[in-house]
Amino acid sequence: MQHTSGDAINATRKAVRSASAAITLVLAGSLLAGCTGATASASAPAAPPAPVPADVSITPNDGTDTVLPNGVVTVSARTGTLNHVDVTDPSGVYLLGSYNVGHTVWTSTAPLVPASDYAVKVSTTGPTGDLADATSAFATAAVDAAKRLLVSQVTPADGDTVGVAYPLVVQFNHSVINREEVTKKLQVTTTPQVNGAWYWIDAQTVDYRPQGFWPEGTVVKLNANLTGVSGGNGLWGVKNLASGFTVGRQQVIKVNVKTHKLTVVRDGKTIASFPVSTGKPGWETRDGTKVIMEKVLNKHWTNTAIDAPEAYSLYSAHAMRMTNSGEFIHDAPWNTGNIGAANTSHGCVGMTVSDMAWLYDHTIVGDAVIVTGSPKPYTEIYNRYQDWNVSWTKWQTGNYNLSDG
């Protein structure tokens, strides 16, 4: 057996330690080199993306000053969304409008006021979430005085209390071509609710009534929202109007031509009956439903007013008009012998002085007068008010083409 000396063993151990140290240094150097390499190859932080505002278009174009009253304002976000859109006139009144489902389009839903400046302010969110604002301005064209469509008269007048048969009547200052479009701007509300419909009498007059007489106590309100509506032939509505009336007690006057009798029915009950004399042959009192249009004191009658062949000049203390053509209920002291016995008038309903005084005091404008038994029908739509003789089915068509005009 060979033995190794102590010196040899020590020398071997030193050699192993030296090799281990070398390996350690190499590994450490490799690790250091690896760390240094990773640090050198790291990229710089990315720069934040540039803000992208919403792409917005506004119509009418900024600075336009000839916009018609029926013009439509639109605001569209081709990219991004609309947060809020304000369109205001010089008084700060907001123009009504609505958004689409995605809030990318806003469209005005109300007409514009003629000769007015409008400011548009828009708040948006861009596709990258950035907020931005946009503004614009435009003006509407003025409407010449000769082309302004206005309500010239409403009957019954605002605040009136009338009988159950008085229709709501709206008269315009010009003939209306776009009758259906204008009718849509005439809004009627009633309390309690009563369904009704409009019907054109002529090109300047339209009436509103329910199927039957107004219920007692009904409050009727009209809002004529004409601003911005086109009446046709260059006419433009430039002003809104509000009016209202109340329906009084329920009363109907019934006249029977054959029996020479007038009956007053209130709330379904007969409260008075009187003898009368109506129109003679050739001048018959018209058959149908009429309306008390006005009450007159000391009425003067002449043959020239109605082109009657016989000359006369007479007076009644009390008279109540039923038609434009001249049918009245009135006292006829010159015809007392025929009252209740024969029809001898020129179309009017004649009564004794005392009976007519009572009827005058117990009647209000708007009460219905229903005449029966006459061979002459009441058919002239223009011979006011013939409204109740038009069937409800026909009335609901609106008569926009004026087939009865």
Buried (B, 14 or more C-beta within 10 A) or exposed (E): EEEEEEEEEEEEEEEEEEEEEEEEEEEEEEEEEEEEEEEEEEEEEEEEEEEBBBBBEBBBEEEBEEBBBBBBBBBBBEBBBBBEBBBBBEEEEEBEBEBEEEBBBBBBEBBBBBEBEBBBBBBBBBBBEBEBEBEBBBBBBBBEEEBBBBBEEBBBEEEBBBBBBBBBBBBBBBBBBBBEBBBEBBEBEBEEEBEBBBBBBBBBBBBBBBEEBBEBBBEBBBBBBBBBBBBBEEBBBBBBBEBBBBBBEBBBBBBBBEEBBBBBBBEEEEEBEBBBBBBBEEBBBBBBBBBBBEBBEEBEBEBEEBEBEEEEEBEBBBBBBBBEEBBBBBBBBEBBEBBBEEBBBBBBBBBBBEBBBBBBEBBBBBBBBBBEBBEBEBEBBEBBBBBBBBEEEEBBEBBBEEEBE
